[in-house]
Amino acid sequence: MAAMEAMNTAPGGNVTAGQEQDWGELLARIRAWGRELGFQSLGVSDVHLPEAERGLSAWLEAGFHGELDYMARHGVKRTRPAELVPGTLRVISARMNYLAATHTSGGTETELPIAQGAIQTLRPRPAPPQAVLASPERAYVSRYALGRDYHKVLRARLQALAERVTEEVGPFGYRVFTDSAPVMEVEIGRKAGLGWRGKHTLLLSREAGSAFFLGEIYTDLPLPVDAPVAEHCGSCSRCLSACPTGAIVAPYRLDARRCISYLTIELKGSIPEELRPLVGNRVYGCDDCQLACPWNSFAQPSDEADFRVRNGLDDVELVELFAWNEAEFRERMAGSAILRIGHERWLRNLAVAMGNALAAMGRAADAAGRAQAIRDALEARSDHPSALVREHVAWARAQTPR
């Protein structure tokens, strides 16, 4: 964790003068080491982000960040890497694919020991996301969160990469990041040649779509920088049309306050009532803009065991998840990014999805039993100690077939 707090050495470390080090050759070796550690691509950018700084200022002034106070908390340090970490000359940006691999051996589950001796199941064949979204009684979890918390995975790999560089050149200044500090990771990835910014604001790659994580190493090594790649969105606007809540208010402009990922993950209080019907069965995050993007037809599966599906979260009934008590939630979600929202917000999200399931059900006889199971589950939580949960349960119970 020391590398997360400050440069590991004074700027420049023990690295000798530039003429004694072939930085291009070193970068080639860093790329090779990165591939060995599971990164699919790695690039280098400088630390000048003036366009991103102007864009961030305009976004904040518009209030699009909602309750994301941390987006403004660090001022210009977010867009000026050398002010966040003094001595930074370059940023190494790394990409790791996250889609759970689809194996031809079938969808059998295996058991994985986790904290306190509990057991989690991992399923190597994830359910098609569109099929889950089309089933109101099932829970949709963003594909990136089906496995182990990516922060832990990428941080460890980046640290290992930095340590491998240290073995080669001696101590040098660096700090690793994985969506854990004020870092403009999409802009840095764009400048490092890993892709271009799509109209949904995510980084896009011709080889991998947008189904990948990004991580960075701020460093004082004067490595050669990579050139940005050309943009390839053209006149396509499918991501804008696909957003259930209209959160992508214009190309490259996202109003987080309407984004389902924000509503189900970042928002701490009540989900605005007018947006609840639009959330559908999405209980943690949203992938609709990515699913609509043509470039994601090129998204590559990951062989990382850590990203395999846990707890059947790719295809599970809302009622089953709603039945977990807090201890079970913490046990099941140990090591998952979902754990950080807590059991209270987890129930809030599930209640909204269950209300939407009731509203989506027809009045046919075959739906009556399934609807009653949802109503019974909601009634069991109607006196929950949390006012937040009670509010959303009451709303859900009031929903009727449209």
N, C-alpha and C positions, 0 to 999 in steps of 0.2 A: 504493500500500500504506500510505501514511501514515494514511489514514482508518481503517485496521484497527488501528492502534496506540493512538491517542488521539483525543480531540476535536480537530477541525481548528482550532478557535479556542478561546479562553477562553469559558466559559459566557456566553451572551448575544451573543457576537461583536460585530459592529457594528450589529446590529439595534436600531432605536430603540424607544422605549417603546411598550407595547401599544396605546395609544390612537392611535398614528400608523400602525398596521398593522391592516388588516381580516383577521384570521386565518382567518375562514370563507371569505373570497374567496380567500385564498392557498391554503387546502386544496383548494378546487375546482380551482384551476390545477394544484396538485400531482397531483391525480387525473388530470387531462387529460394532463399530461406523462408520468405513469406509463403510461397507455394507449399513448401514442406510443412508449414504450420497450418495449412488449410485455407489460406486466403486465395481467392480466385484471381484477384488483380490488385496491383499496388502502384501508386503514382506519387509524385512529389510536386508540391506547389510552393510558391513564395508566400509571404505573409501580408501582402497588400490586397485589401478587400474593400476598396472605396465604394464600388457599386452596391455591394451587399450591405454596407453600412447605411447608405441612403435608403435602400429598400426596407431595411429593418426599422429605421426611424419612421418612415411613412406608415408602415404596418402598425407600429405601436401607437402612433398618433391617431390612427383610425380606430383604435380600441379593439382590433381584431384578436388580440391575445387573451381577452377575457380575464380569467383568474390566473393566467400564467405569469405571475408577477416576476418570476425569475428571468423572464425574457428581457426585462428592463433593468433588473437589479444591478447588473455588472457594468452598465454603461457601455462605453466603447471597447471594453476589454473583450467583448464577444467578437467584435469585428477587427480587432487589432491583436493578433496572437502574441506579438512581442511585448505588449503591455500586460497581457494575462500571465505570460511566462517570460520574464526578461531574459534576453539572450537568444530567443528563438529566431532562427534564420529561415528554416524550412519546416514544412509539415508533410510528413509521410501519411498518406491516406490509403487505407486498405479496405477491400470489399470481401465479404463472405456471404455466400448464398445461404438461404434459410429454409427453402421449401423442403418439407419432409420427403424423402425419396419414396418412389413407388416401386415396390419389388414384385417380381413375377412369381415369387414363392407363395404369395397369398397374404391375407391380412390377419394372420394369427397374432395373438398378443403374447408378450413376454413380460416377466416381472423384473422390476428394478428396485433394489433396496434403497431407501432414502433415510432421512433423519429419524431418530428415535425408533429405528427398527421397522418403520412402516414400509409398505410395499406400494409401488406405483406400477401401472401397466403401461407398456409402450406398444403402439400399433404401427408397424412400418408402412401400412397402406392407408394414407389419409383419405377421408371421404371427399368427393368433389365439392368445392365450396358452393357452386351454384345450386347443387341439389339440397344442401343444408339450408341455404337462404330461402329456397322455395318451400320449405317445410316449417310452417309457423310454430309447431310444437317443439322443434329442436333448437338448440342453442348454437348461435354462430359466434365463434371465437376467431379473431384475426389470426391468419395463418402464421404470423411471426411468433405468436405467443403459445403455440401448441406444445412446445418442448421446454427445454431448460432456459432460464433467464439468459438472454444473449449478452447482457452486461458482463456476467461472470465469464462466459466463454471467450468473448473477444478480448476482454481486458487481460486475461491470462495469456492469450496467444500474442498480443502486442507486447506484453512484458517479456515474454520469451524471445520475441524478435529483437527487442532492444538489448537484452542480455547477450544475444548472439553477436550483435554488432559490437558490444563492449569487448567480447572475446577477441574480436578481429582488430579493433582500432585502439583499444584501451578505454578508460573512462571518458564519457562525453556527457553533455547536458541533454536531458530529454525528460518528457513527461507524457504519459499515455492517457488517452481519453476514449470512452465509449459512451456517447450520449449521456455524459455524467458531469459536464461542466459547460460554461458558456463558450461553445465552439460552433461555428457556422459550418457544420459538417457537409451539407449539400454543396455549398459554394466552394468549400475547399476541395471536395471530391471533383467538382466540375473543373476547377482550375488545374487539378492534378491529372486530368484526362481520363477519369474513370467513367464519365458519362456526361449527359447534358441535363439541365433542369427541365422536367416536364411541366405541362400546364397545370398539373395537380400539385406542383411544387416539389415533388420527389425527384431524386436523381434517377435517370434512365440510362440503360446501357443496351446497345444493340445485341449483345451476347446474353444478357441476363434480365432484361426488362427492368423492374424495380424491386424484385424479390430478393433483396440482400440487405445486410447490415453494413454500416460503416464504422470504422474506428480510426483514430489518429495517433501519431507520435509527433509531438512538438520537439524539435531538435535544433541544436546549434551547429550541426554539420552542414557545410555549404554544398549540399548535393545538387546536381543539375536538375532543373525543373522540367516537368512534362508540359506539353502543349494541350490546351483544351481541345475537345473533339467537337465536330459540327453538330448542330441540333437537327433532329429528325422527326419533329412532331408535325411540321407543315401546317395544313389547315384543319387537321383533326381536332375535334373537340369532344370526343366521346367521354372523357373523364368528367368534364363539366356536366354533361347531360346525365351521367350515371349517378352523381352524388344524390343520395336520398333526401338530403335536407337543403340542397342548394348552397352548401358551404363554400364551394369554389365559385366565388362571386365574379371572377374574371380570370382569364388565363394568367397563371403564375400568382394568383392572389387568393388566399384562403382566409375566410372568417372562422377562426377556431371556435368561436362561440356557438356555431351551428354544426360543427364537425362531430360526428358520432364518436370518433375516437376521443375527442376532448370530453364529450358529455359522459362517456362511460368509464373513462380512465382518470382524467385530470380534474373534472368538476367534483367538488367535495359536497355540495349541497343538493338541492332538488333539481332534477332534470326539468326544464321548462315544459309545462303541460302541453303547449302547442306543438312541441317537437316530439313528444313521446310516441304518437302514432307512427312517426316517420322512422323511428329507431328500429321498428320491426323486431326481429329476433336476435339482433346483434347485442350480445351481452358484454363483450370486451373488444373494443376496437371496431374497425370497419375497413373492408378491402374493396369496396365497390368501384372506386376510381381506378384501382389497379387491375381488377378483373375485367374492366371495360377497355383497358389500354391494349392496342394491338401488339405493342412491343413485348407484353408479358407472355405472348405465345412462345417466346424464346427463353422464358425463365427456366433456369436449370435447377434440378433437384440437388440437394446437399447430401453428402454421405456422412455428415456429422451425426453420430449417435445421439448427441445432446439435443439435436433438433427434431428427433422423432416424437411422434404424438404421445403425450402422456394422458392417463386417465380417460382415454376415449374422448377427449375434448373436441375432436374434429366432427363428432356425430353422436350427440347425446341429448336425451330429453331434458327439457327445462325443469320439469317436475323433479327429476332425479337430482339435479344440481341444487335446486331450491331446498331439498331435504337435508343437505349438509349442515350440521351445526358448526359453530366457530372452530372447535377443536379439529373437526374433520376437515374443514376448509384449510386450516393451517397445515395440517398433516399432508393432505393431498397436494396442496400448492407449494410445498417446500421446494425451493429451488426454481420456482416459476416466476416470471415477471408479473403474473396476475396477483401474487401474494400482496404486492404493495398497495393495492386499492383497499384491502381489508374486507372482512366478511360483511360489514354493514353495507358498503357500496355494491358489493357482489350481489347481495339480496335485492338492493334497490334496482339494479340493472335487470336481474331476472324477473322481478315483479312487473316491470314495464313490458318485457318481452312476453310474459304470460298474459298480461292484459291484451296485448296485441294479438296473441294467439286466439284468445276468446273472441275478439272482434273479427278475426279472419275466418273463424269456423262457420260453416253453413248451419242450417237448421235441420239437416238430414239426420235420420236416426243413428247412422253410424258415427256421427260426430258427438252425440249426446254423452256417451260414456267418457270420451276423451276430455270433453269440456268439463264434465263433473270432476274428473281427477284434478284438473287445474284449479277449479273452484275450491275443492277440499284442501289442496295444498296452500292456497292463498289464505283460506280461513284459519288454517293452523298457525299462520304468522300474523294474524290480524291484531294480536295484542303484543307484538314484539316490543321489547324494551326501547328500541330506537324509534324516535318520532319520524325520522327519515324513512325507515322501512315501513312503518305503519302508514305514512302518507301515500307511498307508492303502491302498497298492497291495496289500500282502499280505492285508489284510482283504478287499479287493475280489476278489482272485483266489480266495478261499475261498468266495465266494458261489455258490450253485447254484440252479436253478429251484425255486421254492417249490411 
